[in-house]
Structures are given as C-alpha cells and as structure tokens.
Amino acid sequence: MSESEAIRKELKSLGYSSRKVSVRTMTGANCFGTYITVKDKTVDVKKIKEIADKYTTTEYNEVGDPYIGCGSLHLVMDERGMAL
C-alpha cells in the first residue's frame, strides 16, 4: 500500500471523502511529494495534521542539517479552506 493510499484509508475511516480532503502524489524528475488538500472548512484540520505527521519524514544532508526536498509530505488548504 502506498503512502497516499494509507492516508486515504485513514481519512475514509474518519468519514472524510475526497470532496472534503484530497490526497495526491506529484512526481517529477526523480522527485515526488504527497499533497493533502483540505477543501472544506468543516474538516478538523488538527486531525488531518495528526495523520499527516505520521507519514512525514525529515531528511538530513551530509552535515546533519534538515531539509525539505523530494519525498516530502505537504498539507495545504485550497481557496475555500482556511489558513493553517
């Protein structure tokens, strides 16, 4: 099961359909990222963030500094949603 599928399954168990919260994986040149988009103001953003945090990993460079790059998980709100 992919990361996106696992997140969708957890969201479904909370009763959130893709009309309220969407999950998609974007791929590019040797790079990918998972985006969770909250589309409805009635969604409990804290619960969504808890789910997202389970799948968020921090990568470090050779010096030990954290960076956000390929493979990142992004939680975003659309124009109908509210700011985090």
C-alpha positions as CSV (number, residue, x, y, z in Angstrom):
1,M,0.0,0.0,0.0
2,S,1.4,3.4,-1.0
3,E,1.7,6.3,1.4
4,S,-1.2,8.1,-0.4
5,E,-3.4,5.0,-0.2
6,A,-2.7,4.6,3.5
7,I,-3.6,8.3,4.2
8,R,-6.8,8.0,2.1
9,K,-7.8,4.9,4.1
10,E,-7.3,6.8,7.4
11,L,-9.2,9.8,6.2
12,K,-12.1,7.5,5.0
13,S,-12.2,5.9,8.5
14,L,-12.8,9.4,9.9
15,G,-15.6,10.0,7.4
16,Y,-13.8,12.4,5.1
17,S,-14.5,11.8,1.4
18,S,-12.3,13.1,-1.5
19,R,-14.8,16.0,-1.8
20,K,-13.6,17.3,1.6
21,V,-9.9,16.2,1.6
22,S,-7.9,15.0,-1.3
23,V,-4.6,13.2,-1.4
24,R,-2.3,13.1,-4.4
25,T,1.2,12.2,-5.3
26,M,3.1,14.5,-7.6
27,T,6.0,13.2,-9.5
28,G,8.7,14.9,-11.4
29,A,12.3,14.4,-12.4
30,N,13.5,11.9,-9.8
31,C,11.3,13.6,-7.2
32,F,7.9,13.1,-5.7
33,G,5.8,14.6,-3.0
34,T,2.4,13.8,-1.4
35,Y,-0.1,16.7,-1.1
36,I,-3.1,16.6,1.3
37,T,-5.6,19.3,0.3
38,V,-8.3,20.3,2.7
39,K,-11.3,21.6,0.7
40,D,-13.9,22.1,3.3
41,K,-14.0,24.4,6.4
42,T,-15.9,21.8,8.4
43,V,-12.9,19.4,8.4
44,D,-11.0,19.1,11.6
45,V,-7.6,20.3,10.4
46,K,-5.8,19.1,13.7
47,K,-6.9,15.5,13.0
48,I,-5.7,15.8,9.4
49,K,-2.4,17.2,10.6
50,E,-2.0,14.3,13.1
51,I,-2.5,11.8,10.2
52,A,0.0,13.8,8.0
53,D,2.6,13.8,10.8
54,K,2.6,10.0,10.9
55,Y,3.9,10.0,7.3
56,T,6.2,13.0,7.4
57,T,9.9,12.3,7.4
58,T,12.7,14.7,7.7
59,E,15.8,14.1,5.6
60,Y,19.2,15.4,6.5
61,N,22.2,16.4,4.4
62,E,25.7,15.2,5.0
63,V,26.3,18.0,7.6
64,G,23.2,16.9,9.6
65,D,21.0,19.9,8.6
66,P,17.4,19.1,7.9
67,Y,16.0,20.0,4.5
68,I,12.7,19.6,2.7
69,G,13.0,18.1,-0.7
70,C,11.9,15.2,-2.7
71,G,9.6,12.8,-0.9
72,S,8.1,15.5,1.3
73,L,4.5,15.5,2.5
74,H,2.6,18.8,2.2
75,L,-0.6,19.8,3.9
76,V,-2.3,22.6,2.0
77,M,-5.6,24.4,2.1
78,D,-7.4,25.5,-1.0
79,E,-9.0,28.9,-1.5
80,R,-12.3,27.7,0.1
81,G,-10.4,26.4,3.1
82,M,-8.9,28.3,6.0
83,A,-5.2,29.1,6.6
84,L,-3.3,26.8,8.9
